[in-house]
Structures are given as structure tokens and as C-alpha cells.
Amino acid sequence: MAHLQKVFEVSQRRACTVLGVDRTMVRYVSRRPDDAEARERIRELASLRRRFGYRRLHWLLCREGWAMNHKKFRRLYREERLQVRRRGGRKRALGTRAPMTIPQGPNQRACQ
């Protein structure tokens, strides 16, 4: 879009119309504050407390005086790829199973 404006000397509105782009997308400026310090502290806490999940780390951060929403903390935690590995589930039997034997008459029992 900026290239069209410069080369053809047209307005932003005309360039957006030609490209079929909404002007609000071009004009959008993110106002999200820089969270570099918070990210660094989250990484430090996660390296010290390896088995702590995001809830306990958020609690530790709040105790240090950081004011942060739990949703924002979860987003930063996920973006830093700090998820604690899931523990293994229940072990299941391997291999094939023998078919269940059914008694063939009254007073009979299924032999294995």
C-alpha cells in the first residue's frame, strides 16, 4: 500500500480501494505495552521452580508486586513456551487379547 502511494502518488484512501484493503487495517497501531521485563522475570521464576505451573508462578509474581491479570500472565507464559510437561497416563496392556470363552452348556465352565 505504501509502495502504491509513493510510486503513483495517490492518497491512502485511493491505494486501499485499489488493493481492496480496509483502511483501518493500514492505520492500526498497537498500543500494547512492552512486557520484556515481565517476560524475563517469568522465565527466571520458571527456571527456578521447574515443576510450578502458570497459576503458582502468577501467584509468586503477584507477591513480588507485579500487577498482572491472570489472562495476560497465561498469554505471556504460553508465548515463552514454558508449559510444564504433562505427566504420563495410565499404563495399558500391550499385545493382543485372547477371545473370551463362553460355557457350552449348563453346569459347564469356560476353560482357558
Steps between C-alpha positions, in 0.01 A plus 500: 500500500780741587671402175189594298478834678862581426522377139162622372474799738148409612328544832477231762129471435550446124781244553289303748205500260715368214643221717164422659642550849317662789664825612469414867736207444762734355456765768504257795768576759543255786483665842605189692775588750838332479509202738872420470568536874199290596596230247854490637377467859253226398786310332718536812225375730421210267865395491524513881171317558491248219194306619286808567225564250378838383256542790765469771748710303235771461444490874876539563516792257207671675675460836803679354280798418430448130142596418388274217175341392500118507398496132791721399737289709373184331554657156860602583569160657375322188692732263822426690430124456531428870233231526579233757517159335194288556555192710445160346160338517392154609699211355289276281552136409684440174450223249195311383235365731366145492132481410266448795391135533133431557364194683344250259220370723350491850742421787795562269771751558709683250848345476798711421 
